Amino acid sequence: MRRPAVDLDEVAARLIAALDAGEEPSPLDWRHAPWCLWRAEPPLATHDRALTRLLSEIMRSERRGPYRRLASVYLIDYAPERPRIGEIGRALAARAAAAGAPWHDLQRDYRLFEGPEGVRGLTEAALAGRETVPALLGRRGLTAIMAGSGLAEASHLDGLSLLAGRPAASATLHLDQVRGWCLAADNSLLYQAHRAAMVNALVMPFRGMMPSAADRDALGGFLLARFGDPRVKPGNWIGMDEAAAILKRWLTEQSLRQFFDVVDRIAPDGMWKYRRSFWSAYHARDLILNAWVVFGQDGASEARRAFGRDIQFGKFAKGGRKPVMAGHAVLLLDLGRCIVADWSHNGYCNIWSADDPERPRFMNALSYTTDDVRREIPSERTEAVLRKHNIFAHSGSDNYVWQSRVAACIYAMTGHRLSLGEFTVR
């Protein structure tokens, strides 16, 4: 049903003037009157005499056409804050049985004209059938009406709210349902204005748990492809702070996996199990606010092969006093009051206070020289001198020598202490 090609303001003005004068409006103006309820200025729904007469005319008419026009406009222009929409819905509900199919069946099955209750009835039925409300109503004979309707948008938001508040037994099935609920046939968002609600629906069911790595990668991959990495493009996540924080936690774990899995493949070394255990202990305590990996060319290629082409990480750029060797990688960690850059191979673990102007760029950085992620090495490279500069060699891994020294430095800067048992390799 399409909006009539007339000036609705003029139609509403004529209707109101005729009724105020005790005259009979023209049949054509009466025909267009439902469209004037909320789209005209003044809205016909705010004029008591006009609304009472319109509802009376439609409810007592033996013809079904006037009822169907009003019912269609109700669905198309539905919004809970519309003036008198509850009164109009009640009138439509009372007359639904006489209006015949599909109105009678829809009111009976879903309480179609009962405002938020009708929206919830449709939403619950559509979710249970793993379809959208427009698809459900399309099967019931209202395809043309539901495209872009206010009721469809209200049910869209209602469904996202329900999905966000329910636990998800399967991340894969949950992702499929959110995709089906939110994406058009061309894979674009049905409602760009409600993207925050979609993100919440996708992420919030997992806020009290840590999904499997495969599930996190699937859910995160969908979101990153559409909104970018919140660590790199925080502006895209405005208004989605809680969901972004959850996703960052997943991405932190993913960055740890990137570093250890990828480096282990391109530069096998027995020390990696010790580093994995050490930094994973900080992650398990929720002390790592953010993690980011910087790869050379070989590491970048392996990361994309292992984690997908959309994976985000930093890359070494030309420049810096330390040459980039094959397999070189750096793990950047934000621990709140300090920043860590842990180098692969025989590189050092470098630590800066968070207010040190020389600390590495962490957010919005995709390219680094080697100088960006390492402290300047003093001319005297004894263990004692290096430690004074917060530079730590990875010596004595199996006896937890470097781990204890790094943990002590982090404790001094942040106040967070880990026990040896928390990072002991098992």
Order of alpha helices (4+ residues) and beta strands (2+ residues): alpha-alpha-alpha-alpha-alpha-alpha-alpha-alpha-alpha-alpha-alpha-alpha-alpha-alpha-alpha-alpha-alpha-beta-alpha-beta-beta-beta-beta-beta-alpha-beta-alpha-alpha
